[in-house]
């Protein structure tokens, strides 16, 4: 490809990604599906704006290489130990049982047992890139669903090492398949071990792994230390990329996956003092190249194979995804997950993975699987990857429909058998717990509602009595004692549900005092308009406390730092009330907000300037009540 052609191809790929990803995200489809659709549109089977994908795919796969390197950086011994049950228990069982299930079905369909086993092992892998990206966009990466999926994916990535060593041993008749697979094995034509016997290939794989582990521990870290001393950040970034590319090239030379080598390199550096710097420097390359990888996957879907055998391919895709879903769902339930969490993990992991592309090419070259079967399975894996975002969307809709149509199932003690509560607390996460503990310590009884099963289980281990249920249901609020309670504290971690609950509770229980957690100033105005008696912006007081700490660290006396925060609080609350009538008039509100911010800064500067250096020298936190400001302006009242 000449320079002009390369420039044009770059323009097409970047344009497709820039246009498709934001549109797909805006439509709720997720960026992954947007990239895949963009690839299909520009690919040779649609607009044909790009040609052969082999060269671009090799470059795009570097995004997966970097992703695996960064995952390796997270695999510290402490993490492995804390997640040992998820990684080695759940993950190991998933790989083994999925391989057995798919291999068993393949055997029943007439494949030789060695080929069936190889197919099962290859298709047991899931797409690390698509799963993690999708969970990130759904906000599930940090919860129990994300942890379970990450553990299984991590075990799969680790399992690729023995797979590269063991798959050549399944070769039934390498000589017979050599002519058929010569063209397809070209992807590994640069391998130095391609012509060696299977047992020597296995030894070469183990030796390459040993070189990466030993070199990373005894060579790479001293190199980073030397580079760090130069204080040239761009050289540090270049060195990090050099290490990743070098390890990937080394592994490819001996016939292994470059991504696998990068993963091992990351694991070796996981305990290094340079881990955080490496993650920060490489992150931008990961996102960009992963987007390119998804586009090339979409563009590389072989519609000729799909159209030539559509029913067979559909049966393979559906059968694979159903089998993988069933195995993972059962294992997650056996591990103690809720039905919804188990279904989420199983849906996320139901596709084939990017390692399947590499393993299929590898098995063809090793004479394990024939070229025609490999082409069919490659198309099936690509289609399953493209279907994953749609499957997650379908799962969410079905789960929401079932949740809406089935009465709430409470974990236990469904009846509210406490004495009449003073307060009902809706939501007992990081915000509601602090409020509830303070009220309880001062002698008030409360009934707590939460809809997060995992959170409830954790709280009950600590002796907290929490009821399961959706607090926006009026019948549940009545059963909890809302008609007799004095106050409702809304501390839900969901902006829309908070507004909905405040509005419903105000209409149904007019005598109930309603205090609500607001996510920001705009949300606070909405809550007050919906009937809240008072609101608390969730980050306001924490941010003020951080500001006080910063001022004291910068040399302010304690009384001066706290007085500055009190002045700021008073001016901000006054501005809040003054701007409240303009809420809903977007342009007028924005202009008034700008003026209010400038006025607040001038008044705050004037207040601080009036403070004499010697004032309140003996003041500290214990005597702060001597200079508490008037509280009238600090209360947000519902209009009469």
Secondary structure, 3 states (H helix, E strand, C coil): CCHHHHHHHHHHHHHHHHHHHHHHHHCCCCHHHHHHHHHHHHCCCCCCCCCCCHHHHHHHHHHHHHHHHHHHHHCCHHHHHHCHHHHHHHHHHHHHHHHHHHHHHHHHCCCCHHHHHHHHHHHCCCCHHHHHHHHHHHCCCCCHHHHHHHHHHHHHHHHHHHHHHHHHHHCCCHHHHHHHHCCHHHHHCCCCCCCCCHHHHHHHHHHHHHHHHHHHHHHHHHHHHHHHHHCCHHHHHHHHHHHHHHHHHHHHHCCCCHHHHHHHHHHHCCCCCCHHHHHHHHHHHHHHHHHHHHHHHHHCCCHHHHHHCHHHHHHHHHHHHHHHHHHHHHHHHHCCCCHHHHHHHHHHCCCCCHHHHHHHHHHHHCCCCCHHHHHHHHHHHHHHHHHHHHHHHHHHHHHHHHHHHCCCCCCCCCCCCCCCCCEEEECCCCCHHHHHHHHHHCCCCEEEEECCHHHHHHHHHCCCCCEECCCCCHHHHHHCCCCCCCEEEECCCCHHHHHHHHHHHHHHCCCCEEEEEECCHHHHHHHHHHCCCEEEECCHHHHHHHHHHHHHHCCCCHHHHHHHHHHHHHHHHHHHHHHHCCCCCHHHHHHHHHHHHHHHHHHHHHHHHHCCCCCCCCCCHHHHHHHCCCCHHHCCCCCC
